[in-house]
Amino acid sequence: MNLSDFFKNEVKPALGCTEPGAVALAAASASKHFGKKIDKINLELSGNVYKNGLNVGIPGTGGETGNILAATLGVLAGNPDKGLKSLEDIKEADIEKAKSLIESGAVTQKVALDVPNVYVKVTLRKDEETASATIKGRHDNLTNITLNDKTIYNKDKEIKKNSKKTEYIDELEKQDMESLWNLASDISDDLEDYLLEGSNMNIEAAEQGLADPWGLGIGYSINKIESTDILYMIKAYASAATDTRMGGGPWPIMSSAGSGNHGITAIIPPTLYAREIGNTQRELAEALALSHLVTRFIKIYTGLLTPICGCAVAAGAGATASIVKLAGGTPKQAEIAVASLMSSLMGMTCDGGKGSCALKVSTAAGEAYLNAVIALMDGGLNMPQGVLKPDLGYVAKILGEISNKGLKGMDESMLSIIQRQ
């Protein structure tokens, strides 16, 4: 398996929530080719992108929220060459201009039907002229650009470029915990440096949230509990990083499997645990590699955007396995830790991206630590219990079935409720 391709595509910096980030990227891409003052901006979004971007802060806007603002800023001032950080250079004047355009009624959004879970189409209009850009499958996967209904870019034609992604996902799907464990132990020095950079990035965002109450201030509040217990530290740091991200803080987050909150959950618990017990930087990097690999392995079966909380079940699984590795445990103990975590968290649902995601991330991070410790003491779910058993491949398939079939109706109900608010 080509680990360089995997980490290049699956673990990358993102500014703010990835759903409005994807909307801004599509809008900026369309605007780059349109080159005209626009009359209308129309967004067509998958239900998951709609709900996940509805109430999250946009970095650099002073706490302003939503997909509509992200799209408008993308059109006016976005830089598509920066990918999911396309709004990195916006100014106060851009924000005021965007608000004025939105207030005029020029920007609309609707939920698109029968599209992939990650789907964004932004269409710009000026009189009879149009430009559109489409993202689908992944948050930064720009697949199509049209100008006056003529296709000027079509990624589907770039078969060679896409085949690398398909190849590593196909190979990842064939792995088990032991082989993922071994892959993580074989990372290059360059990948080690990159993974440690992601660790530092997410810790910095957490420290900002501990110093000031961004978003709902969950991490800031937990940090005030007088305890030196690493459990409280993990919960505080994980939620604080989420507070800054969902509150629109200007600090990038190293994502995992296309999600910043997944990245926070996958990275912060092992980073803090490694500090606590004195692991080397190399040992931490290998544990982080395992965390990302397990996270993405599970997302193969559940999908990238799901009715079940991926921060809990996917990134939480990665984090708990990585802590077992840091502690000198075994792949079997990691599988027990993952199954135990699932028994605790697989009922956690996703009701969209917003400030209260910090509570879910805090819970997932804390459970990742606790279930790793339990497994290391030879406790936990070490035999079939309910729908679970300590086997990573089996657990991932069961989660996929529950998420894609069992919770499908619930996801539709959740979206309906959100749209009525």
C-alpha positions as CSV (number, residue, x, y, z in Angstrom):
1,M,0.0,0.0,0.0
2,N,1.4,3.4,-1.0
3,L,1.4,5.3,2.3
4,S,2.5,8.5,0.7
5,D,-0.6,8.6,-1.5
6,F,-2.8,7.7,1.5
7,F,-1.5,10.5,3.8
8,K,-1.3,13.0,1.0
9,N,-5.0,12.6,0.2
10,E,-6.5,11.6,3.5
11,V,-4.6,13.7,6.1
12,K,-4.3,17.4,5.2
13,P,-4.8,20.8,6.7
14,A,-8.2,22.5,6.6
15,L,-9.3,25.9,7.7
16,G,-12.7,25.8,9.5
17,C,-15.4,23.1,9.0
18,T,-14.8,21.1,5.9
19,E,-18.4,21.4,4.6
20,P,-18.5,25.2,4.2
21,G,-14.8,24.9,3.2
22,A,-15.9,22.8,0.3
23,V,-18.7,25.2,-0.6
24,A,-16.2,28.1,-0.6
25,L,-13.8,26.2,-2.8
26,A,-16.5,25.4,-5.4
27,A,-17.7,29.0,-5.3
28,A,-14.2,30.4,-5.7
29,S,-13.5,28.0,-8.5
30,A,-16.6,29.1,-10.4
31,S,-15.8,32.7,-9.8
32,K,-12.3,32.4,-11.1
33,H,-13.6,31.4,-14.5
34,F,-16.6,33.8,-14.6
35,G,-14.8,37.1,-14.1
36,K,-18.0,39.1,-13.9
37,K,-20.1,40.9,-11.3
38,I,-22.8,38.4,-10.4
39,D,-26.5,38.8,-10.0
40,K,-27.3,35.4,-8.3
41,I,-25.5,32.6,-6.5
42,N,-27.3,29.3,-6.2
43,L,-26.1,26.4,-4.0
44,E,-27.2,22.8,-4.5
45,L,-26.0,20.7,-1.6
46,S,-26.3,17.1,-0.4
47,G,-28.3,16.8,2.8
48,N,-25.1,16.0,4.7
49,V,-23.3,19.1,3.5
50,Y,-26.4,21.2,4.1
51,K,-26.7,20.2,7.7
52,N,-23.0,20.1,8.5
53,G,-22.4,23.6,7.2
54,L,-25.6,25.3,8.4
55,N,-24.5,26.5,11.9
56,V,-20.7,26.4,11.9
57,G,-18.4,29.5,12.1
58,I,-16.5,30.7,9.1
59,P,-12.9,31.5,10.0
60,G,-12.0,35.2,9.9
61,T,-15.6,36.4,10.1
62,G,-15.9,37.1,13.8
63,G,-18.3,34.2,14.4
64,E,-20.5,34.5,11.3
65,T,-21.8,31.1,10.2
66,G,-23.2,29.1,7.3
67,N,-22.8,27.7,3.8
68,I,-24.4,30.8,2.2
69,L,-21.8,33.1,3.7
70,A,-19.0,30.7,2.8
71,A,-20.2,30.6,-0.8
72,T,-20.5,34.4,-1.1
73,L,-17.1,35.0,0.4
74,G,-15.7,32.3,-2.0
75,V,-17.1,34.2,-5.0
76,L,-15.9,37.6,-3.8
77,A,-12.5,36.8,-2.3
78,G,-11.8,33.1,-2.3
79,N,-8.6,31.6,-3.7
80,P,-9.3,28.2,-5.2
81,D,-5.6,27.4,-5.4
82,K,-5.6,27.1,-1.6
83,G,-8.1,24.3,-1.6
84,L,-10.0,24.0,1.7
85,K,-8.2,27.1,2.9
86,S,-9.6,29.2,0.1
87,L,-10.9,31.8,2.5
88,E,-7.6,32.3,4.3
89,D,-7.0,35.8,3.1
90,I,-10.5,37.4,3.4
91,K,-10.7,41.0,4.7
92,E,-13.4,42.8,6.7
93,A,-14.5,44.7,3.5
94,D,-15.1,41.3,1.9
95,I,-17.3,40.2,4.8
96,E,-19.4,43.4,4.7
97,K,-19.8,43.1,0.9
98,A,-20.9,39.5,1.3
99,K,-23.5,40.3,3.9
100,S,-24.9,43.0,1.7
101,L,-25.2,40.6,-1.2
102,I,-26.9,38.0,1.0
103,E,-29.3,40.5,2.5
104,S,-30.4,41.5,-1.1
105,G,-31.7,37.9,-1.6
106,A,-29.1,37.1,-4.3
107,V,-27.9,33.9,-2.7
108,T,-30.1,30.8,-2.4
109,Q,-29.5,27.2,-1.3
110,K,-31.4,23.9,-1.6
111,V,-30.9,20.3,-0.8
112,A,-30.1,18.2,-3.9
113,L,-31.6,14.7,-4.2
114,D,-30.0,11.5,-5.4
115,V,-26.4,12.8,-5.1
116,P,-23.3,11.5,-3.2
117,N,-23.1,12.3,0.5
118,V,-20.4,14.9,-0.3
119,Y,-21.9,17.1,-3.1
120,V,-21.7,20.8,-3.7
121,K,-22.7,22.6,-6.9
122,V,-22.4,26.4,-7.0
123,T,-23.9,28.3,-10.0
124,L,-23.2,32.0,-10.6
125,R,-25.4,34.1,-12.9
126,K,-25.2,37.5,-14.6
127,D,-28.1,38.2,-16.9
128,E,-28.1,35.1,-19.2
129,E,-24.5,34.1,-18.5
130,T,-23.6,31.4,-16.0
131,A,-20.7,29.6,-14.5
132,S,-20.8,26.5,-12.2
133,A,-18.4,24.3,-10.2
134,T,-19.1,20.9,-8.7
135,I,-17.5,19.0,-5.9
136,K,-18.4,15.5,-5.2
137,G,-17.2,12.4,-3.4
138,R,-14.6,14.3,-1.3
139,H,-14.6,17.8,0.1
140,D,-11.8,19.0,-2.1
141,N,-12.6,16.9,-5.1
142,L,-13.5,19.5,-7.8
143,T,-15.0,17.4,-10.6
144,N,-16.6,19.8,-13.1
145,I,-16.5,23.5,-14.1
146,T,-18.9,24.9,-16.7
147,L,-19.0,28.3,-18.4
148,N,-22.3,29.2,-20.1
149,D,-23.2,25.5,-20.0
150,K,-20.0,24.4,-21.7
151,T,-17.7,22.1,-19.8
152,I,-14.2,23.6,-19.4
153,Y,-13.0,21.2,-16.8
154,N,-13.9,17.6,-16.2
155,K,-11.9,15.6,-13.7
156,D,-13.6,12.3,-14.7
157,K,-11.3,12.4,-17.7
158,E,-8.2,12.4,-15.5
159,I,-8.4,8.7,-15.0
160,K,-4.7,8.3,-14.1
161,K,-4.9,10.9,-11.3
162,N,-8.0,9.3,-9.8
163,S,-6.7,5.8,-10.1
164,K,-4.1,6.3,-7.3
165,K,-6.9,7.1,-4.8
166,T,-8.9,4.1,-5.9
167,E,-5.8,1.9,-5.6
168,Y,-4.9,2.8,-2.0
169,I,-8.6,2.5,-0.9
170,D,-8.9,-0.9,-2.5
171,E,-5.7,-2.0,-0.7
172,L,-6.8,-0.5,2.6
173,E,-10.1,-2.4,2.5
174,K,-8.1,-5.7,2.4
175,Q,-6.2,-4.9,5.7
176,D,-6.8,-6.1,9.2
177,M,-5.7,-4.6,12.5
178,E,-2.4,-6.4,12.5
179,S,-1.5,-5.4,9.0
180,L,-2.5,-1.8,9.6
181,W,-0.3,-1.9,12.8
182,N,2.6,-3.1,10.7
183,L,2.0,-0.4,8.0
184,A,2.0,2.3,10.7
185,S,5.4,1.0,12.0
186,D,6.9,1.3,8.5
187,I,6.3,5.0,7.8
188,S,9.1,7.0,6.2
189,D,11.0,9.8,8.0
190,D,9.1,12.4,5.8
191,L,5.8,10.9,6.8
192,E,6.9,11.0,10.4
193,D,7.6,14.7,10.2
194,Y,4.3,15.3,8.5
195,L,2.3,13.4,11.1
196,L,4.0,15.3,13.9
197,E,3.3,18.5,12.2
198,G,-0.4,17.6,12.3
199,S,-0.1,16.8,15.9
200,N,1.4,20.2,16.7
201,M,-1.2,21.9,14.5
202,N,-4.2,20.5,16.4
203,I,-2.6,21.0,19.8
204,E,-2.1,24.7,18.9
205,A,-5.8,25.0,18.1
206,A,-6.7,23.3,21.3
207,E,-4.5,25.7,23.3
208,Q,-6.3,28.6,21.8
209,G,-9.6,27.2,22.9
210,L,-8.3,26.6,26.4
211,A,-7.1,30.2,26.7
212,D,-10.3,31.8,25.4
213,P,-13.9,30.4,25.2
214,W,-14.4,30.0,21.5
215,G,-17.7,28.6,20.3
216,L,-19.6,27.1,23.3
217,G,-16.5,27.1,25.4
218,I,-16.7,23.4,26.2
219,G,-12.9,22.8,26.5
220,Y,-12.4,26.1,28.2
221,S,-14.9,25.0,30.9
222,I,-13.6,21.4,31.3
223,N,-10.1,22.8,31.7
224,K,-11.3,24.7,34.8
225,I,-12.1,21.5,36.6
226,E,-9.3,21.1,39.1
227,S,-7.9,17.7,38.1
228,T,-4.5,16.5,36.9
229,D,-6.1,13.3,35.5
230,I,-5.1,12.8,31.8
231,L,-8.7,11.8,31.1
232,Y,-9.9,15.4,31.8
233,M,-6.9,16.8,29.9
234,I,-7.8,14.7,26.8
235,K,-11.4,15.8,27.0
236,A,-10.5,19.4,27.5
237,Y,-8.0,19.6,24.7
238,A,-10.2,17.7,22.2
239,S,-13.2,19.8,22.9
240,A,-11.2,23.1,22.9
241,A,-9.8,22.4,19.5
242,T,-13.3,21.7,18.3
243,D,-14.5,24.9,19.9
244,T,-12.0,27.0,18.0
245,R,-12.7,25.1,14.7
246,M,-16.5,25.3,14.9
247,G,-16.5,28.8,16.3
248,G,-14.6,30.1,13.2
249,G,-11.1,30.4,14.7
250,P,-8.3,31.2,12.3
251,W,-6.2,28.2,13.1
252,P,-5.9,25.3,10.6
253,I,-6.7,21.8,11.7
254,M,-5.0,18.6,10.4
255,S,-8.0,16.6,9.1
256,S,-8.5,12.9,8.8
257,A,-10.7,11.1,6.3
258,G,-11.9,14.5,5.0
259,S,-13.0,15.9,8.4
260,G,-11.3,18.3,10.8
261,N,-13.2,17.0,13.8
262,H,-12.1,13.5,12.8
263,G,-8.6,14.8,12.8
264,I,-9.0,16.3,16.2
265,T,-10.3,13.1,17.7
266,A,-7.7,10.9,15.9
267,I,-4.7,13.1,16.8
268,I,-5.2,14.7,20.2
269,P,-5.8,11.7,22.5
270,P,-2.6,9.8,21.4
271,T,-0.6,13.0,21.4
272,L,-1.4,13.8,25.0
273,Y,-1.1,10.2,26.1
274,A,2.4,10.0,24.5
275,R,3.4,13.1,26.4
276,E,2.1,11.6,29.6
277,I,4.0,8.3,29.5
278,G,7.1,9.7,27.7
279,N,7.0,8.1,24.2
280,T,9.5,9.1,21.6
281,Q,8.4,11.3,18.7
282,R,8.9,8.3,16.4
283,E,6.6,6.2,18.5
284,L,4.0,9.0,18.5
285,A,4.2,9.3,14.7
286,E,3.6,5.6,14.2
287,A,0.6,5.7,16.6
288,L,-0.8,8.7,14.7
289,A,-0.3,6.7,11.4
290,L,-2.3,3.8,12.9
291,S,-5.0,6.2,14.1
292,H,-5.5,7.7,10.6
293,L,-5.4,4.3,8.9
294,V,-8.0,2.8,11.3
295,T,-10.2,5.9,10.9
296,R,-10.3,5.7,7.1
297,F,-10.7,1.9,7.2
298,I,-14.0,2.3,9.0
299,K,-15.1,5.2,6.8
300,I,-14.8,2.8,3.8
301,Y,-17.8,1.0,5.1
302,T,-19.8,3.8,6.7
303,G,-19.1,6.5,4.1
304,L,-17.5,9.9,4.6
305,L,-20.7,11.8,5.7
306,T,-23.1,9.7,7.7
307,P,-26.1,9.7,10.1
308,I,-23.8,8.1,12.7
309,C,-21.2,10.4,14.3
310,G,-17.9,9.6,12.5
311,C,-15.9,11.5,15.1
312,A,-17.1,8.9,17.7
313,V,-17.1,5.6,15.8
314,A,-14.3,6.1,13.2
315,A,-11.8,8.6,14.6
316,G,-12.6,7.3,18.1
317,A,-11.6,3.8,16.9
318,G,-8.4,5.2,15.5
319,A,-7.5,7.0,18.7
320,T,-8.1,4.1,21.0
321,A,-6.0,1.7,18.8
322,S,-3.2,4.3,18.7
323,I,-3.1,4.6,22.5
324,V,-2.9,0.8,22.8
325,K,0.1,0.9,20.4
326,L,1.8,3.7,22.4
327,A,1.4,1.7,25.6
328,G,3.2,-1.3,24.1
329,G,0.0,-3.3,23.6
330,T,-0.9,-5.7,20.9
331,P,-3.1,-5.6,17.8
332,K,-5.6,-7.9,19.5
333,Q,-5.8,-5.6,22.5
334,A,-6.4,-2.7,20.0
335,E,-9.3,-4.7,18.4
336,I,-10.8,-5.2,21.9
337,A,-10.5,-1.5,22.6
338,V,-12.2,-0.6,19.3
339,A,-15.1,-3.0,20.0
340,S,-15.5,-1.7,23.5
341,L,-15.6,1.9,22.3
342,M,-18.2,0.9,19.7
343,S,-20.3,-0.7,22.4
344,S,-20.3,2.7,24.1
345,L,-20.6,5.1,21.2
346,M,-22.1,3.5,18.1
347,G,-25.5,5.0,18.9
348,M,-24.2,8.6,18.7
349,T,-25.8,10.3,15.8
350,C,-24.9,13.3,13.7
351,D,-27.3,16.2,13.7
352,G,-25.1,18.5,11.7
353,G,-21.9,20.5,12.2
354,K,-22.2,23.1,15.0
355,G,-20.6,24.3,18.2
356,S,-22.0,21.4,20.3
357,C,-19.9,18.9,18.2
358,A,-17.3,19.8,20.9
359,L,-19.3,17.8,23.4
360,K,-19.3,14.7,21.1
361,V,-15.6,15.0,20.3
362,S,-14.8,15.3,24.0
363,T,-16.9,12.2,24.7
364,A,-15.2,10.3,21.9
365,A,-11.7,11.3,22.9
366,G,-12.4,10.4,26.5
367,E,-13.8,7.0,25.6
368,A,-10.9,6.3,23.3
369,Y,-8.5,6.7,26.3
370,L,-10.7,4.7,28.7
371,N,-11.3,1.8,26.4
372,A,-7.6,1.6,25.5
373,V,-6.7,1.4,29.2
374,I,-9.4,-1.2,29.9
375,A,-8.1,-3.4,27.0
376,L,-4.5,-3.0,28.2
377,M,-5.6,-4.5,31.6
378,D,-7.1,-7.4,29.6
379,G,-10.7,-6.2,30.1
380,G,-13.3,-4.9,27.7
381,L,-15.3,-6.5,24.9
382,N,-13.1,-9.6,24.3
383,M,-16.0,-11.9,23.1
384,P,-19.2,-11.5,21.0
385,Q,-21.6,-9.1,22.7
386,G,-24.8,-7.9,21.0
387,V,-23.9,-7.0,17.4
388,L,-20.2,-6.6,18.2
389,K,-17.1,-8.8,18.5
390,P,-13.4,-7.9,18.7
391,D,-12.6,-8.0,15.0
392,L,-11.9,-4.7,13.2
393,G,-13.2,-5.8,9.8
394,Y,-16.4,-7.2,11.3
395,V,-17.0,-4.1,13.4
396,A,-16.5,-1.8,10.3
397,K,-19.0,-3.8,8.2
398,I,-21.6,-3.8,11.0
399,L,-21.2,-0.1,11.4
400,G,-21.7,0.4,7.7
401,E,-24.9,-1.7,7.8
402,I,-26.3,0.2,10.8
403,S,-25.3,3.6,9.4
404,N,-26.3,3.1,5.8
405,K,-29.5,1.0,6.3
406,G,-30.6,1.1,9.9
407,L,-30.2,4.9,10.3
408,K,-31.1,6.1,6.8
409,G,-34.7,7.1,7.8
410,M,-33.3,8.8,10.9
411,D,-30.9,10.9,8.8
412,E,-33.8,12.1,6.6
413,S,-35.9,13.0,9.7
414,M,-33.0,14.9,11.2
415,L,-32.5,16.9,8.0
416,S,-36.3,17.7,7.9
417,I,-36.2,18.9,11.5
418,I,-33.1,21.1,10.8
419,Q,-34.8,22.6,7.7
420,R,-37.9,23.5,9.8
421,Q,-35.9,25.5,12.4
